[in-house]
Amino acid sequence: MKKYNNIYSFIDDYNKKVGGYYFSHDTLKFFGERLSEMRILKNTVKITDNMDEKRECYILSSLQRNHPSGAKRSYSYFDCETLERVFIKE
């Protein structure tokens, strides 16, 4: 498992492995997010995803400025092995 010092090295690896739209300019603009306000937290967390699988994930903290009730801090989870986004079981 790799340790990330900053969001930019995480995004580079994400784009190489996944190549998704999560960090694209249009997606960030839609949610009112900025790369400069995103942080990849130092510790990983073990979660149960929405498919009842246990995974170890990186946690991405971001500030969503376009949230209906005002700016809101949100957290996204990315699998440590595949870097794909994971949704927590509610």
Beta strands, then each sheet from edge to edge (+ up, - down):
strand 1: 39-40
strand 2: 45-48
strand 3: 54-64
strand 4: 72-79
strand 5: 85-86
sheet 1: 1+ 3- 2+
sheet 2: 1+ 3- 4+ 5-
end
